[in-house]
Amino acid sequence: MGSLIQKTSWGTGTKPLVIHPKICNNTYMTNKMLLNDSSFISALQGLQSYVIETGADLDMAFDWVCDQAQINSFAGDIDAFDCFYDVYNEAADSDHANCG
């Protein structure tokens, strides 16, 4: 079974929250360090061009990075997602600035 985490629900006190192992089984939890992975870094390096050329939204950009890096997801890797989000925002801001 999953692990228990004490989560406080506003106004109702503390309730145990069960986290199912299959939900938490992502690339970060299997010890793959994505910020040291050359495929992931290469995908981030190409992300700005992809977003500017296609007008990709956040979901499309996320899927594209996963496809390029040949991974299922990196949403559970906070550092990798933060890096992705920064690159995406910079590209999206640049794309919007060029449209005006």
C-alpha positions as CSV (number, residue, x, y, z in Angstrom):
1,M,0.0,0.0,0.0
2,G,1.1,3.6,-0.2
3,S,2.7,5.8,2.4
4,L,0.7,8.0,4.7
5,I,1.2,11.7,4.9
6,Q,-0.5,13.9,7.5
7,K,-2.4,16.7,5.6
8,T,-4.2,19.5,7.3
9,S,-7.6,20.2,5.7
10,W,-8.7,23.8,6.4
11,G,-11.4,23.8,9.0
12,T,-11.6,20.0,9.4
13,G,-8.3,19.1,11.1
14,T,-5.6,16.6,10.1
15,K,-6.5,13.7,7.9
16,P,-4.2,10.9,6.6
17,L,-3.6,11.1,2.9
18,V,-2.6,7.8,1.2
19,I,-0.3,8.2,-1.7
20,H,-0.5,5.3,-4.0
21,P,3.0,4.0,-5.2
22,K,1.9,4.0,-8.9
23,I,1.0,7.7,-8.7
24,C,4.4,8.6,-7.2
25,N,6.5,6.3,-9.5
26,N,8.0,8.9,-11.8
27,T,11.4,9.6,-13.2
28,Y,12.5,11.6,-10.2
29,M,11.6,8.9,-7.7
30,T,13.5,6.3,-9.7
31,N,16.6,8.3,-9.1
32,K,17.1,9.6,-12.6
33,M,18.6,13.0,-12.2
34,L,17.1,14.9,-15.1
35,L,19.2,18.0,-14.8
36,N,22.2,15.8,-15.4
37,D,20.5,14.0,-18.3
38,S,21.9,15.1,-21.7
39,S,18.6,14.3,-23.5
40,F,16.6,16.4,-21.1
41,I,19.0,19.3,-21.3
42,S,19.1,19.1,-25.1
43,A,15.3,19.2,-25.1
44,L,15.3,22.3,-22.9
45,Q,17.8,24.0,-25.2
46,G,15.5,23.4,-28.2
47,L,12.3,24.4,-26.3
48,Q,12.5,28.1,-27.0
49,S,12.7,27.6,-30.8
50,Y,9.8,25.1,-30.6
51,V,7.6,27.5,-28.6
52,I,8.3,30.5,-30.8
53,E,7.9,28.5,-34.1
54,T,4.7,26.7,-33.1
55,G,3.1,29.0,-30.5
56,A,2.9,25.9,-28.2
57,D,1.1,26.3,-24.9
58,L,2.5,24.9,-21.7
59,D,0.9,21.4,-22.1
60,M,2.2,21.1,-25.6
61,A,5.7,22.2,-24.6
62,F,5.7,19.8,-21.7
63,D,4.7,16.9,-24.0
64,W,7.3,18.0,-26.5
65,V,10.1,18.0,-23.9
66,C,9.0,14.5,-22.7
67,D,9.1,13.3,-26.3
68,Q,12.5,14.8,-27.1
69,A,14.0,13.5,-23.8
70,Q,12.3,10.1,-24.2
71,I,10.7,10.2,-20.8
72,N,7.1,9.8,-19.6
73,S,7.1,12.8,-17.3
74,F,9.2,15.1,-15.2
75,A,6.3,16.7,-13.2
76,G,7.5,15.1,-10.0
77,D,11.1,16.5,-10.4
78,I,10.7,20.0,-8.9
79,D,14.1,21.2,-10.1
80,A,13.6,19.9,-13.6
81,F,10.1,21.3,-13.8
82,D,11.2,24.7,-12.5
83,C,13.9,24.8,-15.2
84,F,11.4,23.8,-17.9
85,Y,8.9,26.4,-16.7
86,D,11.5,29.2,-16.7
87,V,12.6,28.3,-20.3
88,Y,8.9,28.1,-21.4
89,N,8.0,31.4,-19.9
90,E,10.9,33.2,-21.4
91,A,10.0,31.7,-24.8
92,A,6.3,32.5,-24.5
93,D,7.1,36.1,-23.4
94,S,9.4,36.5,-26.3
95,D,6.8,35.1,-28.7
96,H,4.2,37.5,-27.4
97,A,6.5,40.4,-27.6
98,N,7.2,39.6,-31.3
99,C,3.4,39.5,-32.1
100,G,2.8,43.1,-31.1
